[in-house]
Amino acid sequence: MKEITSLSEFNNLFLPEIRSDYSIRHYFRGTNCEHSLLPKLCRETEKERLFKIYPSSKSILDPQKGLCHLETSILKRFRRYALHHYLAGEHRSFTGGNPSSLEWLCVAQHHNLPTLLLDWTRKPLVALYFACRKGDNGKPGQLWHMRLKPKGAREELTVHLEDETTYRHIENPAGPLVVVPWVFTHRIEAQGGRFIYCKSTPTVPLEKQDITEFTPWEQLDSYQIPTGVKDSIIEELRFCSINYASLFPDLDGWAHYLTNDY
């Protein structure tokens, strides 16, 4: 696997390609090397734990339908108990008083509820930070780069929350979907948050899926960040104002930053 060992190496790797054609969208994801591109709901330990809480979903023989049923069951209860918290939030006024199921799905993912969404970012340095951040037991980091197909080629595989005409794609998707959320919190804005919805093939990691007319990307690459260089990259990113407080711009984020990374 190719490696990235410094911020300058990272910039030299991606900046020329991005600058060569700004009409092409690039998404990035940073994690540790243990995680494949599976949504949290589909990871084996998480899935089995939740099936014990929602046994009716486990009884469905088709794995895809069982995971979709599990997501629906969890989301239904989340909406029931979170409704008054979310509608009273400072970021809700622009979307009206009746959030769509898709909006609830994005909100749930943002608040760490297991779903079939997978977090990505349109900001390369944000992904690099998450690939290098602490708390991964000394494991190497992993950075994923997804180059999306031109806009016209992925139109039927993209959902924009501000455009309800695109919601039809989510009912019976032929492949993974790009989901562009509302900017409903400062964290979404700071992190350049985007999602890939894995409803069509939830048990198959994205990196193992063939690129076809039903995938919104045309290239998917991964790079390893060796354990020994992660701290130095984090320090370089601090000089670019990429740190925990800037990516989690709220009281919790500042409390964590001042007691762990300052």
C-alpha positions as CSV (number, residue, x, y, z in Angstrom):
1,M,0.0,0.0,0.0
2,K,1.2,3.5,-0.8
3,E,2.3,5.7,2.1
4,I,2.0,9.3,3.1
5,T,4.6,10.5,5.5
6,S,4.3,14.3,5.6
7,L,1.9,17.2,4.9
8,S,4.0,18.3,1.9
9,E,3.9,14.8,0.4
10,F,0.1,14.8,0.9
11,N,-0.2,18.2,-0.9
12,N,2.0,17.1,-3.8
13,L,0.0,14.0,-4.2
14,F,-3.5,15.5,-4.5
15,L,-3.2,19.2,-5.3
16,P,-2.1,18.9,-8.9
17,E,-5.0,16.5,-9.7
18,I,-7.6,18.7,-8.0
19,R,-6.3,21.8,-9.6
20,S,-6.3,20.2,-13.1
21,D,-10.1,20.1,-13.2
22,Y,-12.2,21.8,-10.5
23,S,-15.4,20.4,-12.0
24,I,-14.5,16.9,-10.7
25,R,-15.4,16.3,-7.1
26,H,-13.0,14.5,-4.8
27,Y,-14.1,13.0,-1.4
28,F,-11.8,11.9,1.3
29,R,-12.1,9.7,4.4
30,G,-9.6,9.3,7.3
31,T,-9.6,6.4,9.7
32,N,-7.3,3.7,11.2
33,C,-6.1,0.8,9.1
34,E,-8.5,-1.7,10.8
35,H,-11.6,-0.3,9.3
36,S,-12.8,-1.2,5.8
37,L,-15.3,1.0,4.0
38,L,-18.4,-0.4,5.8
39,P,-21.0,1.7,7.6
40,K,-20.9,1.4,11.4
41,L,-24.2,-0.5,11.3
42,C,-22.7,-3.2,9.2
43,R,-19.5,-3.9,11.2
44,E,-19.8,-7.3,12.7
45,T,-19.6,-6.5,16.4
46,E,-22.0,-3.6,16.1
47,K,-24.4,-5.5,14.0
48,E,-24.6,-8.4,16.4
49,R,-25.0,-6.2,19.4
50,L,-27.9,-4.3,17.8
51,F,-29.6,-7.5,16.6
52,K,-29.9,-8.5,20.2
53,I,-31.8,-5.3,20.9
54,Y,-33.9,-5.5,17.7
55,P,-34.4,-9.3,17.2
56,S,-37.1,-8.9,14.6
57,S,-34.5,-7.5,12.2
58,K,-32.2,-10.5,12.7
59,S,-35.0,-12.9,11.8
60,I,-35.1,-11.6,8.2
61,L,-33.1,-14.1,6.1
62,D,-31.9,-11.7,3.4
63,P,-28.9,-9.8,4.9
64,Q,-29.6,-6.6,3.0
65,K,-33.2,-6.5,4.0
66,G,-32.3,-7.3,7.6
67,L,-29.9,-4.4,7.8
68,C,-32.3,-2.0,6.2
69,H,-35.0,-3.1,8.6
70,L,-32.6,-2.6,11.5
71,E,-31.7,0.9,10.4
72,T,-35.5,1.7,10.0
73,S,-36.2,0.4,13.5
74,I,-33.5,2.4,15.2
75,L,-34.3,5.5,13.2
76,K,-38.0,5.3,14.1
77,R,-37.2,5.3,17.8
78,F,-34.6,8.0,17.4
79,R,-37.2,10.3,15.7
80,R,-39.6,9.6,18.5
81,Y,-37.3,10.7,21.3
82,A,-35.2,13.3,19.6
83,L,-38.0,15.2,17.9
84,H,-38.3,18.0,20.4
85,H,-34.6,18.4,20.8
86,Y,-34.0,18.7,17.1
87,L,-36.9,21.0,16.3
88,A,-35.9,23.3,19.1
89,G,-32.3,23.5,17.8
90,E,-30.8,26.7,16.5
91,H,-30.2,25.2,13.0
92,R,-33.7,24.0,12.3
93,S,-35.5,27.2,11.2
94,F,-34.5,27.0,7.6
95,T,-35.9,23.4,6.9
96,G,-39.4,23.7,8.3
97,G,-41.2,21.8,11.0
98,N,-41.5,18.4,9.3
99,P,-38.0,16.9,8.7
100,S,-37.9,14.2,6.0
101,S,-36.7,10.7,6.7
102,L,-33.5,11.4,4.8
103,E,-32.8,14.5,7.0
104,W,-33.4,12.4,10.1
105,L,-31.0,9.8,8.7
106,C,-28.2,12.4,8.3
107,V,-28.9,13.9,11.8
108,A,-28.7,10.4,13.3
109,Q,-25.4,9.6,11.6
110,H,-24.0,13.0,12.7
111,H,-24.9,12.1,16.3
112,N,-23.2,8.7,16.1
113,L,-26.3,6.5,15.7
114,P,-25.4,3.5,13.6
115,T,-26.8,3.8,10.1
116,L,-26.0,2.7,6.5
117,L,-24.3,6.1,5.8
118,L,-20.6,6.3,5.6
119,D,-18.9,9.6,6.5
120,W,-16.7,11.4,3.9
121,T,-15.4,14.9,3.5
122,R,-14.8,17.2,0.6
123,K,-11.8,18.8,2.6
124,P,-8.6,16.7,2.1
125,L,-6.8,18.1,5.3
126,V,-9.8,17.1,7.4
127,A,-9.5,13.5,6.3
128,L,-5.8,13.6,6.9
129,Y,-6.4,14.8,10.5
130,F,-8.8,12.0,11.2
131,A,-6.3,9.5,9.8
132,C,-3.7,10.7,12.2
133,R,-5.6,11.5,15.3
134,K,-4.9,9.9,18.6
135,G,-6.8,7.1,20.3
136,D,-6.3,4.3,17.8
137,N,-3.9,2.1,19.9
138,G,-0.9,2.9,17.9
139,K,-2.3,1.6,14.6
140,P,-1.3,3.2,11.3
141,G,-3.8,5.6,9.8
142,Q,-5.5,5.1,6.5
143,L,-6.6,7.8,4.1
144,W,-9.2,7.0,1.3
145,H,-9.5,9.1,-1.8
146,M,-12.7,8.9,-4.0
147,R,-12.8,10.7,-7.3
148,L,-16.4,11.0,-8.3
149,K,-17.7,10.7,-11.9
150,P,-18.6,13.9,-13.7
151,K,-21.8,15.4,-12.5
152,G,-23.9,14.2,-15.5
153,A,-22.8,10.6,-15.0
154,R,-23.8,10.4,-11.4
155,E,-26.9,12.5,-11.4
156,E,-29.1,9.5,-10.7
157,L,-26.8,8.4,-7.9
158,T,-26.8,11.7,-6.0
159,V,-29.2,13.0,-3.4
160,H,-29.3,16.6,-2.3
161,L,-31.3,17.3,0.9
162,E,-32.3,20.7,-0.5
163,D,-33.8,19.2,-3.6
164,E,-36.7,16.9,-2.9
165,T,-36.9,15.7,-6.5
166,T,-33.7,13.7,-5.8
167,Y,-35.2,11.8,-2.9
168,R,-36.7,9.2,-5.3
169,H,-33.2,7.8,-5.7
170,I,-33.1,6.5,-2.1
171,E,-36.1,4.2,-2.2
172,N,-34.6,1.4,-4.4
173,P,-31.0,2.5,-5.2
174,A,-29.2,0.6,-7.9
175,G,-25.9,1.3,-6.2
176,P,-24.3,3.4,-3.4
177,L,-25.6,7.0,-3.3
178,V,-23.8,10.3,-2.7
179,V,-25.8,12.3,-0.1
180,V,-25.2,16.0,0.3
181,P,-26.7,17.0,3.6
182,W,-28.1,20.3,5.0
183,V,-25.4,22.2,6.9
184,F,-27.5,21.7,10.1
185,T,-24.6,22.1,12.6
186,H,-21.3,24.0,12.6
187,R,-19.5,20.6,12.7
188,I,-20.9,19.6,9.3
189,E,-19.7,23.0,7.9
190,A,-16.3,22.8,9.5
191,Q,-15.7,19.2,8.4
192,G,-17.1,19.6,4.9
193,G,-19.3,16.6,5.6
194,R,-20.7,14.4,2.9
195,F,-22.1,10.8,3.0
196,I,-22.2,7.7,0.9
197,Y,-25.4,5.7,1.5
198,C,-24.8,2.0,1.3
199,K,-28.3,0.7,1.2
200,S,-28.0,-1.2,-2.0
201,T,-25.0,-3.4,-0.9
202,P,-24.6,-2.9,2.9
203,T,-22.5,-6.0,3.5
204,V,-19.9,-5.4,0.8
205,P,-17.2,-2.8,1.6
206,L,-17.0,0.0,-1.0
207,E,-13.3,-0.9,-1.8
208,K,-14.4,-4.4,-2.9
209,Q,-17.2,-3.2,-5.2
210,D,-16.7,-3.1,-8.9
211,I,-16.8,0.3,-10.5
212,T,-19.9,0.2,-12.8
213,E,-22.6,2.5,-14.1
214,F,-24.2,2.1,-10.7
215,T,-21.3,3.5,-8.6
216,P,-20.9,7.3,-8.3
217,W,-17.1,7.2,-8.3
218,E,-14.6,6.4,-11.0
219,Q,-11.6,5.8,-8.8
220,L,-11.0,4.8,-5.2
221,D,-7.6,4.7,-3.7
222,S,-6.1,4.2,-0.2
223,Y,-2.9,5.4,1.5
224,Q,-1.4,4.3,4.8
225,I,-0.1,6.8,7.3
226,P,2.8,5.1,9.3
227,T,2.4,5.3,13.1
228,G,5.7,7.0,13.5
229,V,4.8,10.1,11.4
230,K,1.3,10.7,12.6
231,D,2.2,13.1,15.5
232,S,4.4,15.2,13.2
233,I,1.6,15.5,10.6
234,I,-0.9,16.5,13.4
235,E,1.6,19.2,14.4
236,E,1.8,20.4,10.8
237,L,-1.9,20.5,10.6
238,R,-2.1,22.6,13.7
239,F,-0.2,25.4,11.9
240,C,-2.9,25.2,9.2
241,S,-5.6,25.7,11.9
242,I,-6.8,22.0,11.5
243,N,-7.3,20.7,15.0
244,Y,-10.0,19.2,17.2
245,A,-11.4,22.6,18.2
246,S,-11.7,23.8,14.6
247,L,-13.4,20.6,13.4
248,F,-15.7,20.4,16.4
249,P,-16.5,24.1,16.9
250,D,-18.6,23.8,20.0
251,L,-18.2,23.6,23.8
252,D,-17.4,19.9,23.7
253,G,-14.8,20.4,21.0
254,W,-13.0,23.2,22.9
255,A,-13.1,21.2,26.2
256,H,-11.5,18.2,24.4
257,Y,-8.9,20.3,22.6
258,L,-7.8,22.3,25.7
259,T,-7.3,19.1,27.8
260,N,-5.9,16.8,25.2
261,D,-4.3,18.5,22.1
262,Y,-3.6,22.1,23.2
